[in-house]
Amino acid sequence: MLSYRHAFHAGNHADVLKHYILSLVLEHTVKKDKPFWYIDTHAGAGLYSLDEGYATQNAEFKDGIAKLYSAKHLPQSLTDYVSHVQALSQGATFYPGSPMLAQQYLRADDRMRLFELHPNDYKLLNQNFDGSRKQVKVEMQNGFSGIKSCLPPPPRRAVVLIDPPYEDKQDYQHVLHMLKDSLKRFPTGTYLVWYPILQRPEPDAMVDDLMHLDMTDWLHVSMSIHTPSPEGFGMHGSGMFIINPPWTLPKTLEEAMPALTETLALDKDAHYSLEYNIA
């Protein structure tokens, strides 16, 4: 089972894929001179120590962001992502979560809505954004239900990140039901769904269901960094399903995913997949 606390996995291969793609989406979003909202349904603490506490127990960041720090000749989009992380890492001592990365892209009229249910992570999230109250609203609530109050957002533009822990198998269905409702309320939003790749049927079933939602434009990318364990335990990869992605995203990922997969690979079975439909 995955730990509910984001800190155990801070900066690992799944964080890298998730936050790299999030940065690409946000970079494209701010090119338009119109405000937008960033909504994070499971925000975590926002910033994680890599030299003490939970992240040091398995040191998953060593097979994730640490490899990118030392990699040479990366595609420009990956180099830009690493630069954003380094700007917030205080000498590689911390790893920024999705809210902290997203804040780097916000302009004066943009807003963030962050949901976190775990009381300890909510407390840390509050502290990390204490000086940004005019722009950031933090709520101790399950984002599956909390998002309803945000849609549609006043500027009619939004990027929504959905990455629950999936410890509860029902989370896969919660994601699907939430998206069905969200697309009715706000069909033009950009929705990013992160999920773990595990040796169990729920992730694949969820992706199949996502493919059948009422939408036109979508992109699905996944990356596995090693052979699944014989015992069937653990996460050996992750994926992102994006509704209403930027039209530039497929080309960028076609250029970058081979390098990202090669950099993070732990054995010869590492691979990625990319499929999309963008009108």
Secondary structure, DSSP 8 states (H G I E B T S, - for coil): ---SSGGGGTTSHHHHHHHHHHHHHHHHHTTSSS--EEEETT-TTSEEESSSSTHHHH-GGGGTHHHHHH--S--HHHHHHHHHHHHHHTTTTEEE-HHHHHHTT--TT-EEEEE--SHHHHHHHHHHTGGGTTTEEEE-S-HHHHGGGGSS-TTS-EEEEE-----STHHHHHHHHHHHHHHHH-TTSEEEEEEEE-SSSHHHHHHHHHHTSS-S-EEEEEEE-S---TT--S--EEEEEEES--TTHHHHHHHHHHHHHHHH-SSTT-EEEEEEE--
